[in-house]
Amino acid sequence: MQEIESVNEFGGLLKRYTHQSKVNDCEMTFSIYLPPQATK
């Protein structure tokens, strides 16, 4: 898994990751939002 982007948004962080899926046999991307409380 590799972080491809990290953006400050609404006081928190939006992070995007990519990983290789064995089941789908392709590269997949997902995002997670960390609110301000999670970055302290």
N, CA, C and O atoms as CSV, one atom per row, in Angstrom:
chain,resi,resn,atom,element,x,y,z
A,1,MET,N,N,0.855,-1.168,0.000
A,1,MET,CA,C,0.000,0.000,0.000
A,1,MET,C,C,0.895,1.223,0.000
A,1,MET,O,O,1.920,1.251,0.681
A,2,GLN,N,N,0.507,2.234,-0.766
A,2,GLN,CA,C,1.309,3.439,-0.901
A,2,GLN,C,C,0.412,4.681,-0.828
A,2,GLN,O,O,-0.630,4.747,-1.481
A,3,GLU,N,N,0.832,5.655,-0.028
A,3,GLU,CA,C,0.106,6.931,0.032
A,3,GLU,C,C,0.451,7.718,-1.223
A,3,GLU,O,O,1.625,7.904,-1.540
A,4,ILE,N,N,-0.574,8.182,-1.939
A,4,ILE,CA,C,-0.324,8.924,-3.169
A,4,ILE,C,C,-0.654,10.410,-3.048
A,4,ILE,O,O,-0.241,11.209,-3.888
A,5,GLU,N,N,-1.405,10.785,-1.993
A,5,GLU,CA,C,-1.770,12.199,-1.843
A,5,GLU,C,C,-2.229,12.459,-0.414
A,5,GLU,O,O,-2.837,11.596,0.219
A,6,SER,N,N,-1.936,13.644,0.084
A,6,SER,CA,C,-2.409,14.091,1.380
A,6,SER,C,C,-2.761,15.572,1.245
A,6,SER,O,O,-1.908,16.393,0.907
A,7,VAL,N,N,-4.032,15.906,1.515
A,7,VAL,CA,C,-4.525,17.261,1.306
A,7,VAL,C,C,-5.197,17.756,2.585
A,7,VAL,O,O,-5.978,17.023,3.191
A,8,ASN,N,N,-4.905,18.983,3.001
A,8,ASN,CA,C,-5.601,19.608,4.127
A,8,ASN,C,C,-6.972,20.077,3.651
A,8,ASN,O,O,-7.078,20.868,2.714
A,9,GLU,N,N,-8.028,19.577,4.313
A,9,GLU,CA,C,-9.393,19.967,3.958
A,9,GLU,C,C,-10.246,20.078,5.214
A,9,GLU,O,O,-10.220,19.188,6.063
A,10,PHE,N,N,-10.987,21.148,5.336
A,10,PHE,CA,C,-11.936,21.353,6.427
A,10,PHE,C,C,-11.298,21.147,7.792
A,10,PHE,O,O,-11.945,20.648,8.713
A,11,GLY,N,N,-10.047,21.525,7.925
A,11,GLY,CA,C,-9.345,21.420,9.190
A,11,GLY,C,C,-8.728,20.057,9.451
A,11,GLY,O,O,-7.995,19.888,10.425
A,12,GLY,N,N,-9.010,19.086,8.600
A,12,GLY,CA,C,-8.467,17.734,8.756
A,12,GLY,C,C,-7.608,17.366,7.557
A,12,GLY,O,O,-7.154,18.236,6.814
A,13,LEU,N,N,-7.391,16.083,7.378
A,13,LEU,CA,C,-6.575,15.596,6.268
A,13,LEU,C,C,-7.368,14.600,5.426
A,13,LEU,O,O,-8.056,13.730,5.960
A,14,LEU,N,N,-7.266,14.735,4.119
A,14,LEU,CA,C,-7.794,13.754,3.189
A,14,LEU,C,C,-6.594,13.024,2.600
A,14,LEU,O,O,-5.737,13.640,1.966
A,15,LYS,N,N,-6.531,11.708,2.808
A,15,LYS,CA,C,-5.399,10.919,2.330
A,15,LYS,C,C,-5.891,9.910,1.303
A,15,LYS,O,O,-6.942,9.292,1.470
A,16,ARG,N,N,-5.101,9.755,0.223
A,16,ARG,CA,C,-5.425,8.787,-0.824
A,16,ARG,C,C,-4.318,7.741,-0.882
A,16,ARG,O,O,-3.130,8.058,-0.821
A,17,TYR,N,N,-4.739,6.500,-1.001
A,17,TYR,CA,C,-3.812,5.371,-1.050
A,17,TYR,C,C,-4.111,4.511,-2.267
A,17,TYR,O,O,-5.233,4.493,-2.773
A,18,THR,N,N,-3.092,3.800,-2.727
A,18,THR,CA,C,-3.250,2.824,-3.794
A,18,THR,C,C,-2.684,1.490,-3.321
A,18,THR,O,O,-1.739,1.442,-2.534
A,19,HIS,N,N,-3.280,0.412,-3.815
A,19,HIS,CA,C,-2.795,-0.932,-3.471
A,19,HIS,C,C,-3.137,-1.892,-4.602
A,19,HIS,O,O,-4.046,-1.634,-5.391
A,20,GLN,N,N,-2.415,-2.988,-4.676
A,20,GLN,CA,C,-2.678,-4.018,-5.676
A,20,GLN,C,C,-3.685,-5.005,-5.118
A,20,GLN,O,O,-3.470,-5.573,-4.047
A,21,SER,N,N,-4.783,-5.217,-5.834
A,21,SER,CA,C,-5.812,-6.168,-5.418
A,21,SER,C,C,-5.547,-7.524,-6.066
A,21,SER,O,O,-5.494,-7.638,-7.291
A,22,LYS,N,N,-5.382,-8.546,-5.235
A,22,LYS,CA,C,-5.200,-9.902,-5.756
A,22,LYS,C,C,-6.526,-10.446,-6.287
A,22,LYS,O,O,-6.544,-11.149,-7.297
A,23,VAL,N,N,-7.631,-10.127,-5.616
A,23,VAL,CA,C,-8.942,-10.635,-6.006
A,23,VAL,C,C,-9.384,-10.072,-7.355
A,23,VAL,O,O,-9.839,-10.816,-8.224
A,24,ASN,N,N,-9.248,-8.751,-7.528
A,24,ASN,CA,C,-9.674,-8.101,-8.772
A,24,ASN,C,C,-8.575,-8.046,-9.823
A,24,ASN,O,O,-8.825,-7.683,-10.972
A,25,ASP,N,N,-7.358,-8.408,-9.425
A,25,ASP,CA,C,-6.200,-8.410,-10.317
A,25,ASP,C,C,-5.988,-7.047,-10.984
A,25,ASP,O,O,-5.802,-6.952,-12.197
A,26,CYS,N,N,-6.022,-5.990,-10.152
A,26,CYS,CA,C,-5.786,-4.645,-10.659
A,26,CYS,C,C,-5.351,-3.733,-9.511
A,26,CYS,O,O,-5.424,-4.113,-8.342
A,27,GLU,N,N,-4.902,-2.540,-9.855
A,27,GLU,CA,C,-4.549,-1.550,-8.848
A,27,GLU,C,C,-5.816,-0.821,-8.426
A,27,GLU,O,O,-6.625,-0.437,-9.270
A,28,MET,N,N,-5.991,-0.628,-7.121
A,28,MET,CA,C,-7.175,0.049,-6.596
A,28,MET,C,C,-6.753,1.235,-5.743
A,28,MET,O,O,-5.652,1.260,-5.195
A,29,THR,N,N,-7.644,2.218,-5.638
A,29,THR,CA,C,-7.386,3.438,-4.876
A,29,THR,C,C,-8.528,3.662,-3.892
A,29,THR,O,O,-9.695,3.430,-4.210
A,30,PHE,N,N,-8.170,4.119,-2.684
A,30,PHE,CA,C,-9.202,4.506,-1.720
A,30,PHE,C,C,-8.748,5.745,-0.973
A,30,PHE,O,O,-7.560,6.064,-0.932
A,31,SER,N,N,-9.711,6.438,-0.381
A,31,SER,CA,C,-9.440,7.669,0.368
A,31,SER,C,C,-9.969,7.518,1.784
A,31,SER,O,O,-10.909,6.768,2.045
A,32,ILE,N,N,-9.335,8.256,2.692
A,32,ILE,CA,C,-9.796,8.306,4.080
A,32,ILE,C,C,-9.684,9.756,4.560
A,32,ILE,O,O,-8.684,10.431,4.317
A,33,TYR,N,N,-10.731,10.213,5.243
A,33,TYR,CA,C,-10.704,11.559,5.817
A,33,TYR,C,C,-10.425,11.466,7.297
A,33,TYR,O,O,-11.121,10.748,8.015
A,34,LEU,N,N,-9.420,12.179,7.764
A,34,LEU,CA,C,-9.093,12.251,9.178
A,34,LEU,C,C,-9.496,13.625,9.692
A,34,LEU,O,O,-8.877,14.624,9.327
A,35,PRO,N,N,-10.532,13.692,10.539
A,35,PRO,CA,C,-10.995,14.982,11.044
A,35,PRO,C,C,-9.947,15.625,11.941
A,35,PRO,O,O,-8.993,14.968,12.357
A,36,PRO,N,N,-10.123,16.917,12.242
A,36,PRO,CA,C,-9.122,17.626,13.056
A,36,PRO,C,C,-8.790,16.914,14.374
A,36,PRO,O,O,-7.642,16.953,14.817
A,37,GLN,N,N,-9.763,16.274,14.999
A,37,GLN,CA,C,-9.529,15.584,16.260
A,37,GLN,C,C,-8.540,14.425,16.102
A,37,GLN,O,O,-7.836,14.084,17.052
A,38,ALA,N,N,-8.482,13.828,14.932
A,38,ALA,CA,C,-7.603,12.666,14.693
A,38,ALA,C,C,-6.174,13.077,14.421
A,38,ALA,O,O,-5.277,12.238,14.497
A,39,THR,N,N,-5.930,14.332,14.108
A,39,THR,CA,C,-4.591,14.775,13.757
A,39,THR,C,C,-3.845,15.370,14.943
A,39,THR,O,O,-2.704,15.810,14.794
A,40,LYS,N,N,-4.463,15.391,16.107
A,40,LYS,CA,C,-3.837,15.956,17.291
A,40,LYS,C,C,-2.930,14.960,17.980
A,40,LYS,O,O,-2.322,15.281,19.001
